[in-house]
Amino acid sequence: MPVLVAAGAFLMTLLGGLVAGKVGDKRHLVLGLAAGLMLGVVGFDLLPEALHAASSDLFGVPQGLLMFVLGFLVLHVVERSVAIHRAHEAEYAEHLHAGHSAGHTHGRSEKLGLAAASALCLHSVMDGFAIGAAFQVGDSFGTVIAIAVIAHDFADGFNTYTITRLYGNDRRRALLLLGCDALAPVLGAGITLLFTIPEHVVGLYLGFFSGFLMYLATSDILPEAHSPHPSRSTLLCTLAGTGFMWLVIGLAS
């Protein structure tokens, strides 16, 4: 079951990459919705489950919550080191209008794009691992996590293709990395079929994964959604995504 669900993440990642550059002004709505879904699953399901499974304290703080902070900080350090967040609005305009002919399209710039896309691929392996771990807890919990991951993987695919092309890599290389990113969740889910994860370890991992999702939603996806279009419609999409996850979790409980 986890691998079949991860196949949905595979398709959604591919879809996100293939529509990159074709959604135009609607891109901010998609990203806003994805961020809302991620915030909802972290606040309403992932963190409560992590705190339940890993509730023992370490220096007065529940271990699940410590892992949440650690996951947030780890992704922050990784993204800072590969400069994923350099792809902001001004650079989008600069690169697109320069037609990839400037010095940014060669050498270190291309390698930077590859490093950023590779980091997203590694994160997608962890997405699949989260799906598998969640299904070991229960089918309803696995379904909730799968919805969040699949929604998030659309943004992953979109960003993998966009960042690779942004820094001067050709379309073939961008599609190759997109394919790797799409296969990564299936690989991660398949790994969890090889062994049963102890409940305490699941709680620690879910706390860590919560930190990952929270960082992506608040520091990456939401700023990117609002920077070109600080519109009310983007905010409404985020609220709708969060409300939808509340509804899904309530019905699954």
Sequence and secondary structure as in RCSB ss.txt:
>XXXX:A:sequence
MPVLVAAGAFLMTLLGGLVAGKVGDKRHLVLGLAAGLMLGVVGFDLLPEALHAASSDLFGVPQGLLMFVLGFLVL
HVVERSVAIHRAHEAEYAEHLHAGHSAGHTHGRSEKLGLAAASALCLHSVMDGFAIGAAFQVGDSFGTVIAIAVI
AHDFADGFNTYTITRLYGNDRRRALLLLGCDALAPVLGAGITLLFTIPEHVVGLYLGFFSGFLMYLATSDILPEA
HSPHPSRSTLLCTLAGTGFMWLVIGLAS
>XXXX:A:secstr
 HHHHHHHHHHHHHHHHHHTTTSGGGHHHHHHHHHHHHHHHIIIIIHHHHHHHT  EETTEEHHHHHHHHHHHHH
HHHHHHHTGGG  HHHHHHHHHHTT SGGGSTHHHHHHHHHHHHHHHHHHHHHHHHHHHHHH HHHHHHHHHHHH
HHHHHHHHHHHHHHHHTT  HHHHHHHHHHHHHHHHHHHHHHTTS   HHHHHHHHHHHHHHHHHIIIIIIHHHH
HSS   HHHHHHHHHHHHHHHHHHHHH 
